[in-house]
Amino acid sequence: MKPRQLFTLILTASLFLGACGGGSQATPVRPPLKVAWVLWGGWYPIVIAQQQGLFEKHGVQVEPVFYQIYSDIPSDFASGKVDGGFFALFDILPLESHAKIAASQASDRVVMMTDDSEGADAILAGPGIASVADLKGRRLGVKIGSYAEVLIARMLENNGLTSRDVQFVNVDPENALGALASGTVDAAHSYEPFVSLTKAQGYRVIYSSADAPGVIPNVLAFRGDVLRDRPEDVRAFIAAWFEAQDYWLANRTEGDALIAAATGQKPKDISLVGIKIQNQADNLNAFRPGQDLTSLYFTTQFSLDFLVKSGAVSSAPDVNNLLDPSFLK
C-alpha cells in the first residue's frame, strides 16, 4: 500500500470511529471543516491535532483532506470542495484577484502563517549543470502559475539571467524526479520531502529558498462564507493548531512517530530542515504592516505586483481584504 493511500485509510477510519463513538451524544449541527493539505513539514501539525484529539478539545470538527498533488488544491478551494487549505501565500492571490464577489459576500482570506520556506524549496539539476548560470538555454521544470515562479524569477535575476534565457516546462514539483530522470527537463523545482528524494538519486541543488528568505511564506486560508458563518470554528482550529505545533516541537520523537504512522513515512524522514515554523507570537509580528519581507502585508503586495507585471492578473485587490489577523487573537 502506498504511503498516501495508507494515510487516507487511517484518517478515514479515525473519523468514522470518532463519529460512531458518541452514540448517546447529539449529532453536531455543523459539518466538519474540510481543510486541504499535502506532505509539507510546516503543515504536519494538522496530523498531531487530529491524532491527539485537539480539534475536539477546542470544540471543532475537522476533516483533513489530503492531496497528492499540491496544485490540485487551489481549484478545489475556489469551487468550494474544501472549506480551507494550506497554501504558499502567492497561490491564494490569483484566486481572490479573479473572484467575482457580490457586495454581500465575504471574501476568502489568509488567517494564519504556518511557516517560511528557507531552503525546503529548491531547484535541482542533473549532470552538466553546476550552477544557475549553466541553465542558459536549458529546460527548466516548474509548475506554471505557481509560487515557484517567484522563486525562479528571483534566482534568474540574481544570476544575471531572465525568463527568456530558459525554456520552461510545466512540471508538478512532486514529479520533478521523474521529469529529471526521463530527460524531460535539465533542472526542476521541487519541495521537501521530494527534494531529499531527488537528491538521493544524485541530483544537486543549485538554488533554494534559503537564497531568497521571506519570498515563500506558507499560510492557512478559509473561504469567505466559512469566515462569515463559522468564525468560532476557525478560531478553534487555529487554537488547536498552535497547541499541536507546540506539542510537536517539544516532543519531536513522539510527534514524528505520530506523523510517520499517519502518512506512511519513516520517523527519520519527518524533517523541518529548511522550514521556519511560525508560532502565534511570530504570526502577530508577521501580520503587521512593514517595509520588508518579514511583513505579510509587504510580501503580499510584492507578490501581487509580480502577478500584475507578469500578466497573470489584470489588477490587484486591496491587501487589507486578503489578510485577516483577527482570528489569531
ABEGO torsion letter per residue (X at the ends): XBAAAAAAAAAAAAAAAAAAABAABBBBABBBBBBBBBBBAAAAAAAAAAAAGAAAAAGBBBBBBBBABAAAAAAAAAAGABABBBBBAAAAAAAAAABBBBAABBBBBBABBABBBBGABBBBBBBGBABAAAABGBBBBBBBGBAAAAAAAAAAAAAGBBAAABBBBBBBAAAAAAAAAAGABABBBBBOAAAAAAAAAGBBBABBAAABBGABBBBBBBBAAAAAAAAAAAAAAAAAAAAAAAAAAABAAAAAAAAAAAAGBBAAABBABGBBBBBAAAAAAABBBBABAABAAAAAAAAAAAAAAAGABABBBBAAAABBAAAAX
